[in-house]
Amino acid sequence: MLDSIALDIQALVNLLSRLRPELLDQICAKHPGYTETLRPGKLLGQDSASQSQLLVDLAMSTKGLVKQECLSIYNLLSARLRGSVRLRLIGSAIATVSAGALIAALTQGIPKLVLAFAVLTVFAAAFMLVGECLEGYFGRQRGLREMQDRLLKNLMEVADIEAELRLMEFRGNFDGIEPQIRKLNTVAITSQQIQHLVG
C-alpha cells in the first residue's frame, strides 16, 4: 500500500488535528487504509507515508493552515518586538531629558531637584532594562528578531510550496509531491518550535 520512499508527515497531521480536526476526519474517511498514518501524536515504529493521493490531499489541506500559523506567530513576535522597542525608546528619552535637567540642577545648586532627576534617571534605566529583558526573556536565549527572520523564511517557503502545488494541480501531475511535503512538514515543525519558545 505504501511506496518504498519514506516520508514524515507527522507535523502536518498534528497541525490538522489541532486546528481543523474535521478536515483530518475527512481525509481519514477518504483514505481508510492510512488510518494509522493519519493518527495524531508520535507512534513508535510507525512507517512514514509516501507518494499517493493521500499526500496530495494532505498538502492541499495543510498548506493554508501552515501559512496561517506562521502569520499568527509572526504577528505575535512583531507585537512583542514593538513593545520592547517602545520601552527602550521611552527609557532613552526619559534618561536624556533627566540627564540634561540633572546637569542644569547641578549648575543651579538645587539639591532636591538633583535628587529628583537622579531618581528619574534610575527609572529611565529600569525602563530600558525591562525592554531588553522582555526581548531576551521571550526569546529564551534566541533573539526575537532571529525568530522573526526564521518565520519570514518559513512564510517564503510556504509561498514557494503553494506555487509548486498550484503548478502541479494545473498540470494534473503530482509526481514531485514528496519534496513539497518534506518542506511543508519542516516549516510546520520549526513554526511549532518557535511558537513553543515564544509561549
C-alpha positions in Angstrom: 0.0 0.0 0.0 2.8 2.4 0.8 5.6 3.0 -1.6 9.2 2.5 -0.7 10.1 6.2 -0.3 9.6 7.1 3.3 8.2 10.5 4.1 7.4 12.0 7.5 4.1 13.8 7.6 3.5 13.7 11.4 3.8 17.5 11.9 1.2 18.1 9.3 -1.2 15.5 10.8 -0.7 17.1 14.2 -1.4 20.5 12.8 -4.6 19.3 11.1 -5.6 17.6 14.3 -5.2 20.7 16.4 -6.6 23.3 14.0 -9.0 21.5 11.8 -9.9 18.1 13.1 -12.9 17.8 10.9 -10.7 18.1 7.8 -8.4 15.4 9.2 -11.5 13.2 9.6 -12.5 13.8 6.0 -9.0 12.8 4.8 -9.2 9.7 7.0 -12.6 8.8 5.6 -11.3 9.3 2.0 -8.2 7.1 2.7 -9.3 4.4 5.1 -6.1 2.4 4.5 -4.0 5.1 6.1 -5.8 5.5 9.4 -2.7 4.6 11.5 -0.6 7.0 9.5 -3.1 9.8 10.0 -3.3 9.4 13.7 -2.1 12.5 15.7 0.8 12.1 18.0 4.0 10.2 17.5 3.7 6.4 17.2 6.9 4.5 17.8 7.8 2.2 15.0 5.4 3.9 12.6 6.1 3.7 8.9 6.0 7.0 7.1 3.7 7.7 4.2 4.9 8.1 0.7 3.6 9.3 -2.7 -0.1 8.7 -3.1 -3.4 10.6 -3.3 -3.1 10.9 0.5 -0.1 13.2 0.2 -1.9 15.4 -2.4 -4.9 15.7 0.0 -2.7 16.3 3.0 -0.6 19.0 1.1 -3.7 20.8 -0.2 -5.4 20.7 3.2 -2.4 21.9 5.3 -0.7 24.5 3.2 -3.1 27.2 4.2 -3.0 26.2 7.8 0.8 26.2 8.0 0.8 29.7 6.4 -1.9 30.9 8.8 0.1 29.5 11.8 3.3 31.2 10.6 1.5 34.5 10.2 -0.1 34.4 13.6 3.3 33.6 15.3 5.0 36.3 13.2 2.4 38.9 14.3 2.9 37.8 18.0 6.6 38.2 17.6 6.2 41.6 15.9 4.0 42.9 18.7 6.5 41.8 21.3 9.3 43.4 19.5 7.4 46.6 19.1 6.7 46.6 22.9 10.3 46.1 23.9 11.4 48.8 21.4 8.8 51.2 22.8 10.0 50.6 26.4 13.6 51.2 25.4 12.7 54.3 23.5 10.7 55.7 26.4 13.6 54.9 28.8 16.1 56.5 26.5 14.0 59.7 26.1 13.5 59.9 29.9 17.2 59.3 30.5 18.2 62.0 28.1 15.8 64.6 29.5 16.6 63.8 33.1 20.4 63.9 32.4 20.0 67.4 30.9 17.9 68.5 33.8 20.3 66.9 36.3 23.2 69.0 34.8 21.0 72.1 34.9 20.1 71.5 38.5 23.7 70.8 39.5 24.8 74.1 37.9 22.0 76.0 39.8 22.8 74.3 43.1 19.3 72.9 43.8 19.9 69.7 45.8 16.3 68.5 45.9 16.0 68.8 42.2 19.3 67.0 41.7 17.9 64.1 43.8 14.6 64.0 41.8 16.3 63.9 38.5 18.8 61.2 39.7 15.8 59.1 40.7 14.2 59.8 37.3 17.4 58.7 35.6 17.3 55.4 37.6 13.7 54.8 36.4 14.7 55.5 32.8 17.5 52.9 33.1 14.9 50.5 34.5 12.6 51.0 31.5 15.4 50.3 29.1 16.5 47.2 31.1 12.9 45.9 31.2 12.6 46.4 27.4 15.9 44.5 26.9 14.8 41.7 29.3 11.4 41.3 27.6 13.1 40.7 24.3 15.6 38.3 25.8 13.1 36.5 28.0 10.6 35.9 25.3 13.4 34.9 23.0 14.9 32.5 25.6 18.5 32.9 24.5 17.5 33.3 20.9 16.6 36.8 19.9 13.1 37.7 18.8 14.5 39.2 15.7 16.2 35.9 14.8 12.9 34.0 15.3 11.1 36.6 13.3 13.6 36.2 10.4 13.1 32.4 10.6 9.4 32.8 10.3 9.8 35.1 7.3 11.8 32.3 5.7 9.1 29.9 6.6 6.5 32.2 5.0 8.5 32.4 1.8 8.9 28.6 1.8 5.2 28.2 2.2 4.6 30.6 -0.7 7.0 28.6 -2.8 5.2 25.4 -1.8 1.9 26.9 -2.7 3.2 27.9 -6.1 4.6 24.4 -6.8 1.3 22.8 -5.7 -0.7 25.1 -7.9 1.5 24.2 -10.8 1.2 20.5 -10.1 -2.6 20.9 -9.8 -2.7 22.8 -13.1 -0.7 20.1 -14.9 -2.7 17.4 -13.2 0.6 15.6 -12.2 1.6 15.4 -8.6 4.8 13.3 -9.2 7.1 15.7 -7.4 4.9 16.0 -4.2 7.4 14.4 -1.8 9.8 17.3 -1.6 7.0 19.7 -1.1 5.6 17.6 1.7 9.0 17.5 3.3 9.3 21.3 3.1 5.8 21.8 4.4 6.4 19.4 7.3 9.7 21.1 8.1 8.0 24.5 8.1 5.3 23.2 10.4 7.9 21.8 12.8 10.0 24.9 13.0 7.0 27.1 13.4 5.7 25.0 16.3 9.1 25.1 17.9 9.2 28.9 17.7 5.6 29.1 19.0 6.6 27.0 22.0 9.6 29.2 22.7 7.6 32.4 22.5 4.7 31.0 24.5 
